Amino acid sequence: MMSAKKLVLIGAVIPFLMTGAAVAGEHGSKDEAIAMAKKAVAQIKSDGADKTYAAITAQSPAFHDRDLYVVVYDATGKCLAHGSNAQLVGKDLSGAGYVQDRMRLMKSNASFWQDYVFLNPITKKIEPKSTYCETVNNTAVCVGVYKAPAQ
């Protein structure tokens, strides 16, 4: 039989372990970002850009999960689909430094990672982010992960 002290200790530790797991579960991983981007590219190829862009912008669960969401830019920096902020769709975002970098990278890479800082929709804070992009039909289809702050 377990002693009362051990049961109390276990009861005190379990909530902390569960909280850590819940916090870790709020953030997507690099592997999940890659998978979501590849899923978006496959759907663009099978269902067409317009239908897929609409699903992305409508935050379809296939293209929006926790802090992971798909964004699509054309080669000029125009936002074609945005899984977190529909107000950006149709806007020329080429003036933003990270979009300029993305446009440059998409010219010479079939896929790439890009590091920058951006507003995290979960924490509402500006945080370091790494975004995976695949180029298809002169566009960049991207999904980013927010990097955990240094502990």
N, C-alpha and C positions, 0 to 999 in steps of 0.2 A: 504494500500500500504506500501511496505517496504521502509525505508529511504535509501538514497544513502550511508550513513555511514554503515548501516547494510549490504548492498550488497557488499561493499568493504571489510568489515570484513569477510563475508562468503567466498568471492573470495580469500582472503588471507589464510584462514584456510583450505579450502578444499584440496589444494595440499599437505599440511602437513599430513592430515588424509589419503589421498590416498597413500602417500609415505610409511607411517607406515604399511598400509595394504599390500602393495606390498612387503615390506621387510619381514613381517610375513609370506606371502605366499610363499617365497623362501625356507622355511624350512619345512620339513616334521614333523609330530607329532608322538608321541609314538604309538597312535592308528593306524596311517597309516603304521608305521613300522611293527607292529604286523600283520596287514592285508596283507601286501606284503609278509612277510615271510610265512604266512599260504597259500597264493596263490601259492608260489613257491613249498612248500611241497606238496600241492594237485596236482600240475602239474607233479612233480617228480613221484608221485604215479600213476598218470593216463597215462602220456606220456613217462615215463622213464627218467632216469637221464641224459643220453647223450643228448637227444633232449632238455631237459629243461636247462641243463648247457650251451648249445650253445645259447639258447635264452637269458639267463641271461648275458652271456659274450658279446653278440651282442647288449646289451643295449635295449632290447625289452621294449617298454613303460610299459608293465605289470610288469617289474622288474627294472625299472629305472625311477624315477620321482624327479626332482629337486635335492636335496641332499640325497635322499633315493635311495639305490641300494642294490641288493642281492649279498652276498658273500657266497660261500660254501667251507668248509674245511673238510678233512677227519680226522680220529682220530690221524694221525701221524703229522698233521700240513700242509699237502700238500693242496694248493689252487686248487680246482676243477672247480670253476666258479667265475668270478668277474665282477660285473656290472659297474665298474668304471675304471678298469685298466686291460685290457686283457693280458698285459705282465706278470702279476702275476700268471696266470693260468699255472698249472703244476709245480710251484715252491714250494720247501719245505720252509715254513715260520715258522717252529717250533722254530727257534732261537729268534723270536720276543716275548717279554714278554706277550703281550696281546694274542698272539696265544697260548702260553703255558697255560695261564689261561683258555682260551676257551676250549682247549683240556681237561683240568682237569675238568671243569664244565660240559662238555658234557658227561663225564663218569657216572655222577650220577644224571643228571637232564634231564627230557624230554623237558623242556624249561627253559630259564633263561635270565636275563639281566646282562650285563657286562659293567662296566664303565672304560674308559681309555682315552687317547688323541690320535688324529689322524689328518691327513691332510684333511681339508674340501675342496672338489673339487670346490665348489662355491667361497669361499673366498681365497683359496690357502694359508690358515694359519693353523697351528697346533691348534686344538680346543678340548675342552672336548666333549666326545661322549658317548652315552649309546647305546648299541647294544642288540637287542632281538634276541635270537637264539632258534631254535627248532631242536631237534635231529631226524634224520631219516636215516635208513640204515647205521649206524655208521658214519654219517656225521653231521656237524652243519650247518644249513641253517640260515643265519643271515642277518638282516637289522638294520642299526643304525640311530640314530638321533643325530645331533649336538646340543649341549646345547647352548642356547643364552648366550652371555657373560653378566656378571653382569653389571647392569646399575648404 
